[in-house]
Each structure stands twice: as C-alpha cells, then as structure tokens.
Amino acid sequence: MNREKNWSVILGAAFLMATSAIGPGFLTQTSVFTQSLLASFGFVILLSILIDLVVQVNIWRLIAVTERRTQDTANALLPGLGHFLALLIVIGGLAFNIGNVGGAGLGLNVLTGLDPVLSAVLSALFAIGIFLIKEAGKAMDRIAQVLGGLMIALTLYVMFTSHPPYGEALLRTVAPIKIDLFAIITLVGGTVGGYITFAGGHRLLDAGIKGQAALPSVNRGATSAILLASLMRVLLFLATLGVVSGGAVLDAANPAASVFQIAAGEVGYRLFGVVMWAASITSVIGSAYTSVSFIRTLSPTFERHHRAITVGFIALSTLVFALVGKPVAILLAVGALNALILPVALAIMLTAARRRDLVGDYRHPLWMSVGGWLVAVAMAVLSVQTIVTTLPKLFSGG
C-alpha cells in the first residue's frame, strides 16, 4: 500500500471512529453538562481526552499486533469469551442504533419538514446504500470524512456567533470550580465505550494495516480519531458556554438545538438540522459496520453474508424506531450493561499483550499497560455502580 493510500485509509478510520462517537447523545450530553458546569466543563473534557487516548491507543495497537479482530483474540484467551463480547457489542449497538436512526430522522425533519419517521426511513435507506456499493469500505471512509468535516465547520461557525468567554473557559479547564465524576464517566463512555473504540481499529485491520511495522500509522490513526471527536466536543462546549453565559436557558427537550438557534437564529436552527443528521447517520453507519465486524468471523456463514447482515442490522433498528419510537427502558438497561464493554474489552487486550502466541516478539510499552489497567479497573467499578443504580430504577418503573 503506497503512502498516500495508506494515509487515506488511516484518516478514514480516524473519522469513522470519531463520527461514530459524535451521535445524538454526544450533542445532548455536551450541551447539558456545559449548562450545569459552565466553564468548569472544560476540565472534564480535558481529563476525558487523556483517558480516551490511553484506551484508544492501547486497543488499536493490540488489534494491529495480534492481527485479529477483538472477539477472535478473546476466544484465543478463553473459548467463548469472544462470543460473549460479541453478544454485548451487538445488543448494545443495535439498541443505540435505534436512537441514531431517530436522531437522523429529527435532523432531516428540521431541514425538510418531512415526518420524523419518514425522515428516519429515508436516512436509513441512505446508510444501507453505502453498504450496497461494491467498495463499501472506501465509500464509508469518504462519507465519514465529508460529514465529519461539515459538522466541525458548522459548529465552529455557531461557536463564533455565540461569543463564548474564551479566557474563563481556558482558566477553568486547568482550575475548575466544580468537578463532576459522572460527567467524566459519561464522556469517556460516549467516546470510547461500547463498539466505538473498535470502529477504526477493525477498519484498519480490514484494510490490511496491521503488524508491528504498521504501529506508527496505527498510533497516528488512534490519536487523530480522539482529537477529531474532542475538537467537536470543545467547539460545542464553547458554543453552549457562550449561549448560557449570556443568560439563555436551553430547552430541556432539545438542548443542542437551543444552542444553535439562540446563537444564530433561524439559520442556526437549520444548521443544527444538518449537524444532527450528519452526526446521526455517521453513527448509524459506524454502529452497523462495527457491530457486524464482531460476529462475521465467528461463523463462515456470517462471513459470507456480512453485507446482508449489516443491511438487516440497520433495517431492524429502523423498524423498531418506526413502530415503537425510542424505547427508553431498553436503552436504559442496555446502556448500563454497555458500560461493561470498555473495561472487559480493554482487560482482554491487555492480557493478550502478554501472550507470545498472540503478539509474537512484540513488547507492549509499560506505561501503556499500567495506564490501561488503571482505566480498566476504574471503569469496571463505576460500571458496576451504574448497573446497581440503573437497573432497580428500570424494573421499578422509576
């Protein structure tokens, strides 16, 4: 693979991961946390970026040196473990894809006035069309790059129109007045939790970028992906900070739309439609691709028909949304269980790093191992706390 083509694939993988992270939940959470923490949310973003980088670089490097998808590495460590991990990923990806489809419907509704359900169906057909193209991987990379760049550009414009207090934001990023642990965990989970961190790593593997010789490229891809997602987070944070610092109160039903509309009027509201659609449709594509990548190697039948399974994955998500809407109870339960994926998967890959039969003569850097295990343990403890507090509320109807 020549250098130019190599960089194109790396950039595509970076944007695929970043745009998978930037979904409807990403937009809502960033707006809500900024309203509650104000400039101190900058510290939360900074700390989450550092954690995200530890997680992402660890996992992408180990996918490359094992030259296996994560579920295959898990099965090599303990038969059946990969199947369990794949089940978690697929269930979580499917549930959250219902929300992604709904977000795409909302974005197209804002732009065209079409019924939200019809808008969701049309958006899903667009996503399905990507996977029906002969060179679906290249098409997916290009869509992620174009729509990712568009989201960043439009949010940058809204940030400037909101006139945020840049000095206060910078100061509180290093000297926060308030620190919210839940916000940190939410941001980490929303950026590298569930299927998201594997999106780009599996994409590079599919493109043949693997082995120790590819590690410099893998490092660039992993770092670029986190920085892209974080850039969007920072721009939206500053845009929201500018709005709420001026005394505005965000609409609780759609806080991100409020930011765009208050900052830039009716034009801003239409721009929100574009950003919401782009964020949602790229998340639909990323979720479908990555979720199916976790099961396609588990059976020759799945491998042969992975494209049809991907189409079915999107179609099923859309059907549930069209018939039921966003099933809040299901999303809540799966969200709690989904929190387990990051520490489980990270622990699997860090354990694999010590197995000569999986990584050959590769020596994983000590600081990466230590940092990775610290994050894995911390996220495991907090994940259990999330499940303990969430599931009783779900079953009690609270």
C-alpha positions as CSV (number, residue, x, y, z in Angstrom):
1,M,0.0,0.0,0.0
2,N,1.6,3.3,-1.1
3,R,2.0,6.2,1.4
4,E,-0.9,8.3,0.1
5,K,-3.3,5.4,0.1
6,N,-2.1,4.4,3.5
7,W,-2.8,7.9,4.9
8,S,-6.2,7.9,3.2
9,V,-7.2,4.7,5.0
10,I,-5.8,5.9,8.3
11,L,-7.8,9.2,8.0
12,G,-10.9,7.3,7.0
13,A,-10.6,5.0,10.1
14,A,-10.0,8.0,12.3
15,F,-13.1,9.8,11.0
16,L,-15.1,6.6,11.2
17,M,-14.3,6.3,14.9
18,A,-14.8,10.0,15.6
19,T,-18.1,10.3,13.8
20,S,-19.3,7.1,15.5
21,A,-18.7,8.8,18.8
22,I,-20.4,12.1,17.7
23,G,-24.0,11.0,17.7
24,P,-27.3,12.4,19.1
25,G,-26.2,11.6,22.7
26,F,-22.9,13.3,22.2
27,L,-24.6,16.6,21.2
28,T,-27.1,16.4,24.0
29,Q,-24.7,15.5,26.8
30,T,-22.2,18.2,25.8
31,S,-24.9,20.8,25.9
32,V,-26.4,19.7,29.2
33,F,-23.2,19.3,31.0
34,T,-22.0,22.7,29.8
35,Q,-25.2,24.3,31.2
36,S,-24.7,22.7,34.6
37,L,-20.9,23.0,35.0
38,L,-20.3,26.1,32.9
39,A,-16.6,26.8,32.1
40,S,-15.5,24.0,34.5
41,F,-16.8,21.5,32.0
42,G,-13.5,22.2,30.1
43,F,-11.7,20.3,32.8
44,V,-14.0,17.3,32.4
45,I,-13.3,17.4,28.7
46,L,-9.5,17.6,29.2
47,L,-9.5,14.7,31.6
48,S,-11.7,12.5,29.4
49,I,-9.4,13.2,26.4
50,L,-6.4,11.9,28.3
51,I,-8.4,8.7,29.4
52,D,-9.7,8.3,25.9
53,L,-6.2,8.4,24.4
54,V,-5.0,5.7,26.8
55,V,-7.9,3.4,25.9
56,Q,-7.8,4.0,22.2
57,V,-4.0,3.7,21.6
58,N,-3.9,0.5,23.7
59,I,-6.7,-1.2,21.9
60,W,-5.8,-0.1,18.3
61,R,-2.1,-1.1,18.8
62,L,-3.1,-4.5,20.2
63,I,-5.6,-5.2,17.4
64,A,-2.8,-4.4,14.9
65,V,-0.1,-6.6,16.5
66,T,-2.4,-9.6,17.1
67,E,-3.7,-9.2,13.6
68,R,-7.1,-10.4,14.8
69,R,-10.4,-8.8,15.5
70,T,-11.1,-8.3,19.2
71,Q,-13.5,-11.2,19.5
72,D,-11.0,-13.6,18.0
73,T,-8.4,-12.5,20.4
74,A,-10.8,-13.0,23.3
75,N,-11.7,-16.5,22.1
76,A,-8.0,-17.3,21.9
77,L,-7.6,-16.3,25.5
78,L,-10.7,-18.2,26.7
79,P,-13.0,-20.1,24.4
80,G,-16.4,-18.5,24.4
81,L,-15.2,-15.2,25.7
82,G,-15.2,-13.7,22.2
83,H,-18.8,-14.8,21.7
84,F,-19.8,-13.2,24.9
85,L,-18.1,-9.9,24.0
86,A,-19.6,-10.0,20.5
87,L,-23.1,-10.5,22.1
88,L,-22.6,-7.5,24.3
89,I,-21.4,-5.4,21.4
90,V,-24.2,-6.4,19.0
91,I,-27.0,-5.9,21.6
92,G,-25.6,-2.6,22.7
93,G,-25.0,-1.4,19.1
94,L,-28.5,-2.4,18.0
95,A,-30.2,-0.7,20.9
96,F,-28.3,2.6,20.5
97,N,-28.7,2.5,16.7
98,I,-32.4,2.9,17.3
99,G,-31.5,6.3,18.9
100,N,-29.1,7.1,16.0
101,V,-31.9,6.4,13.4
102,G,-34.2,8.6,15.4
103,G,-31.6,11.4,15.5
104,A,-31.2,11.2,11.7
105,G,-35.0,11.4,11.4
106,L,-35.0,14.5,13.6
107,G,-32.2,16.2,11.7
108,L,-33.9,15.6,8.3
109,N,-37.2,16.8,9.8
110,V,-35.6,20.1,10.8
111,L,-34.2,20.5,7.3
112,T,-37.2,19.5,5.2
113,G,-40.3,19.4,7.4
114,L,-40.9,15.8,6.5
115,D,-42.5,13.5,9.1
116,P,-39.8,12.3,11.5
117,V,-40.5,8.6,11.0
118,L,-40.4,9.1,7.2
119,S,-37.2,11.1,7.6
120,A,-35.7,8.2,9.6
121,V,-36.6,5.7,7.0
122,L,-35.1,7.8,4.2
123,S,-31.9,8.3,6.3
124,A,-31.7,4.5,6.9
125,L,-32.0,3.8,3.2
126,F,-29.1,6.2,2.6
127,A,-27.0,4.3,5.1
128,I,-28.0,1.0,3.6
129,G,-27.0,2.3,0.2
130,I,-23.4,2.8,1.4
131,F,-23.1,-0.9,2.2
132,L,-24.5,-2.0,-1.1
133,I,-21.7,-0.2,-3.0
134,K,-19.0,-2.5,-4.3
135,E,-16.2,-0.7,-2.5
136,A,-18.3,0.0,0.7
137,G,-15.2,0.5,2.8
138,K,-13.9,3.4,0.7
139,A,-17.4,4.9,0.5
140,M,-17.8,4.6,4.3
141,D,-14.4,6.4,4.8
142,R,-15.3,9.2,2.4
143,I,-18.8,9.8,3.9
144,A,-17.3,9.9,7.4
145,Q,-14.6,12.4,6.3
146,V,-17.0,14.7,4.4
147,L,-19.8,14.7,7.1
148,G,-17.3,14.9,9.9
149,G,-15.6,17.9,8.4
150,L,-19.0,19.5,7.8
151,M,-20.1,19.1,11.4
152,I,-16.9,20.6,12.7
153,A,-17.1,23.6,10.3
154,L,-20.8,24.4,11.1
155,T,-20.2,24.1,14.8
156,L,-17.2,26.3,14.6
157,Y,-19.4,29.0,12.9
158,V,-22.0,28.7,15.7
159,M,-19.3,28.9,18.3
160,F,-18.1,32.3,16.9
161,T,-21.6,33.7,16.8
162,S,-22.2,32.7,20.5
163,H,-19.2,34.8,21.7
164,P,-18.0,32.5,24.4
165,P,-15.8,33.7,27.3
166,Y,-12.6,32.1,26.0
167,G,-10.4,33.3,28.9
168,E,-12.8,31.9,31.5
169,A,-13.0,28.6,29.6
170,L,-9.2,28.3,29.5
171,L,-8.8,29.1,33.1
172,R,-11.4,26.7,34.4
173,T,-10.1,23.9,32.2
174,V,-7.0,23.8,34.4
175,A,-8.6,25.3,37.6
176,P,-12.2,24.1,37.7
177,I,-14.7,25.3,40.3
178,K,-16.8,22.1,40.1
179,I,-15.8,18.6,39.1
180,D,-18.5,16.1,38.1
181,L,-17.3,12.4,38.2
182,F,-20.5,11.3,36.4
183,A,-19.8,13.7,33.6
184,I,-16.3,12.3,33.2
185,I,-17.5,8.7,33.0
186,T,-20.3,9.7,30.6
187,L,-17.9,11.4,28.3
188,V,-15.4,8.5,28.3
189,G,-18.2,6.0,27.7
190,G,-19.6,8.1,24.9
191,T,-16.3,8.5,23.2
192,V,-14.6,5.1,23.6
193,G,-17.3,2.9,25.2
194,G,-19.3,0.1,23.6
195,Y,-18.5,-0.5,19.9
196,I,-17.0,2.9,19.2
197,T,-13.3,2.4,20.1
198,F,-13.2,-0.7,17.8
199,A,-14.6,1.0,14.8
200,G,-11.4,2.4,13.4
201,G,-9.2,-0.4,14.7
202,H,-11.2,-3.1,12.9
203,R,-11.4,-0.8,9.8
204,L,-7.6,-0.6,9.7
205,L,-7.4,-4.4,10.0
206,D,-9.8,-4.9,7.1
207,A,-7.7,-2.5,5.0
208,G,-4.5,-4.6,5.7
209,I,-2.8,-2.1,8.1
210,K,-1.5,-4.5,10.7
211,G,1.6,-5.9,12.3
212,Q,4.4,-4.2,14.2
213,A,5.6,-2.3,11.1
214,A,2.2,-0.5,11.0
215,L,2.3,0.7,14.6
216,P,3.4,4.3,13.7
217,S,0.4,4.5,11.4
218,V,-1.9,3.0,14.0
219,N,-0.7,5.5,16.6
220,R,-1.5,8.4,14.2
221,G,-4.9,7.0,13.4
222,A,-5.9,6.4,17.1
223,T,-4.7,9.8,18.2
224,S,-6.3,11.6,15.2
225,A,-9.6,9.9,16.0
226,I,-9.7,11.1,19.6
227,L,-8.6,14.6,18.6
228,L,-11.3,14.9,16.0
229,A,-14.0,13.8,18.3
230,S,-12.6,16.1,21.0
231,L,-12.4,19.0,18.7
232,M,-16.1,18.7,18.0
233,R,-16.7,18.4,21.8
234,V,-14.7,21.6,22.5
235,L,-16.4,23.6,19.8
236,L,-19.9,22.6,21.0
237,F,-18.8,23.3,24.6
238,L,-17.7,26.8,23.7
239,A,-20.8,27.5,21.6
240,T,-23.0,26.3,24.5
241,L,-20.9,28.3,27.1
242,G,-21.4,31.4,25.0
243,V,-25.1,31.0,25.0
244,V,-25.7,30.1,28.6
245,S,-23.2,32.8,29.8
246,G,-25.4,35.3,28.1
247,G,-28.3,34.2,30.4
248,A,-30.1,31.9,28.0
249,V,-31.8,28.7,29.3
250,L,-31.6,25.7,27.0
251,D,-34.8,23.8,26.0
252,A,-34.6,20.6,28.1
253,A,-36.4,18.7,25.3
254,N,-33.6,19.5,22.7
255,P,-30.7,21.4,24.4
256,A,-28.4,21.2,21.4
257,A,-30.9,22.7,19.0
258,S,-31.4,25.5,21.5
259,V,-27.7,26.3,21.4
260,F,-27.7,26.6,17.6
261,Q,-31.0,28.6,17.4
262,I,-30.1,31.1,20.2
263,A,-26.6,31.6,18.8
264,A,-27.5,32.0,15.1
265,G,-31.3,32.4,14.9
266,E,-33.3,30.5,12.3
267,V,-30.2,29.9,10.2
268,G,-28.6,28.3,13.3
269,Y,-31.6,26.0,13.7
270,R,-31.3,24.8,10.2
271,L,-27.6,24.3,10.7
272,F,-28.5,22.2,13.8
273,G,-30.6,20.0,11.4
274,V,-27.5,19.4,9.2
275,V,-25.3,18.6,12.2
276,M,-27.8,16.3,13.8
277,W,-28.4,14.4,10.6
278,A,-24.7,14.1,9.9
279,A,-23.9,13.1,13.5
280,S,-26.6,10.5,13.5
281,I,-26.2,9.0,10.0
282,T,-22.4,8.5,10.5
283,S,-23.2,6.9,13.9
284,V,-25.7,4.6,12.1
285,I,-23.0,3.6,9.6
286,G,-20.3,3.2,12.3
287,S,-22.5,1.1,14.6
288,A,-23.7,-1.2,11.9
289,Y,-20.2,-1.8,10.4
290,T,-18.5,-2.3,13.8
291,S,-21.3,-4.5,15.4
292,V,-21.3,-6.8,12.4
293,S,-17.4,-6.9,12.4
294,F,-17.7,-8.6,15.8
295,I,-19.7,-11.5,14.6
296,R,-18.6,-12.0,11.0
297,T,-15.5,-14.1,11.9
298,L,-17.5,-16.3,14.4
299,S,-19.1,-18.3,11.5
300,P,-18.3,-18.9,7.8
301,T,-21.9,-18.2,7.1
302,F,-21.7,-14.8,8.8
303,E,-18.5,-14.0,6.9
304,R,-20.1,-14.8,3.5
305,H,-23.2,-12.8,4.2
306,H,-21.8,-10.0,6.4
307,R,-23.0,-7.3,3.9
308,A,-26.6,-8.6,4.1
309,I,-26.4,-8.8,7.9
310,T,-25.2,-5.2,8.0
311,V,-28.2,-4.1,5.9
312,G,-30.5,-6.2,8.2
313,F,-29.0,-4.6,11.3
314,I,-29.9,-1.1,10.0
315,A,-33.3,-2.2,8.8
316,L,-34.2,-3.7,12.2
317,S,-33.1,-0.6,14.0
318,T,-35.3,1.5,11.7
319,L,-38.3,-0.9,12.0
320,V,-38.2,-0.7,15.8
321,F,-37.9,3.1,15.8
322,A,-40.8,3.3,13.3
323,L,-43.1,1.0,15.3
324,V,-42.1,1.8,18.9
325,G,-40.1,5.1,18.8
326,K,-37.1,5.3,21.1
327,P,-37.6,2.5,23.6
328,V,-36.3,4.4,26.7
329,A,-36.5,1.4,29.0
330,I,-34.4,-0.8,26.6
331,L,-31.9,1.9,26.0
332,L,-31.5,2.4,29.8
333,A,-31.0,-1.3,30.5
334,V,-28.6,-1.8,27.6
335,G,-26.8,1.4,28.5
336,A,-26.0,0.1,31.9
337,L,-24.7,-3.2,30.5
338,N,-22.9,-1.5,27.7
339,A,-20.8,0.3,30.3
340,L,-19.1,-3.1,31.0
341,I,-17.8,-3.4,27.4
342,L,-14.9,-1.0,27.8
343,P,-13.3,-2.5,30.9
344,V,-13.9,-6.1,29.7
345,A,-12.5,-5.5,26.2
346,L,-9.6,-3.4,27.5
347,A,-8.7,-6.1,30.0
348,I,-8.9,-8.8,27.3
349,M,-6.5,-6.9,25.0
350,L,-4.0,-6.0,27.8
351,T,-4.0,-9.7,28.8
352,A,-3.4,-10.7,25.2
353,A,-0.4,-8.3,25.1
354,R,1.4,-10.7,27.5
355,R,0.8,-13.8,25.3
356,R,3.7,-14.6,23.0
357,D,1.4,-16.8,20.9
358,L,-0.7,-13.8,20.1
359,V,1.7,-10.9,19.8
360,G,5.0,-12.7,18.9
361,D,8.1,-10.7,19.9
362,Y,6.2,-7.5,20.4
363,R,6.7,-5.8,23.8
364,H,3.8,-3.6,24.8
365,P,5.1,-0.3,26.5
366,L,4.9,-0.5,30.3
367,W,3.3,2.9,30.6
368,M,0.5,1.9,28.2
369,S,-0.1,-1.3,30.2
370,V,-0.2,0.5,33.6
371,G,-2.4,3.3,32.3
372,G,-4.7,0.8,30.5
373,W,-5.1,-1.4,33.7
374,L,-5.9,1.7,35.8
375,V,-8.6,2.8,33.4
376,A,-10.0,-0.7,33.1
377,V,-10.3,-1.2,36.9
378,A,-11.8,2.3,37.4
379,M,-14.3,1.9,34.6
380,A,-15.2,-1.6,35.9
381,V,-16.0,-0.3,39.4
382,L,-18.0,2.6,38.0
383,S,-19.8,0.4,35.5
384,V,-21.0,-1.9,38.4
385,Q,-22.2,1.2,40.3
386,T,-24.1,2.3,37.1
387,I,-25.8,-1.1,36.8
388,V,-26.7,-1.2,40.5
389,T,-28.3,2.2,40.4
390,T,-29.9,1.9,37.0
391,L,-31.5,-1.5,36.8
392,P,-33.5,-1.2,40.0
393,K,-35.0,2.1,38.7
394,L,-35.8,0.4,35.4
395,F,-37.6,-2.6,37.0
396,S,-39.4,-0.4,39.5
397,G,-40.6,1.9,36.7
398,G,-38.7,4.8,38.3
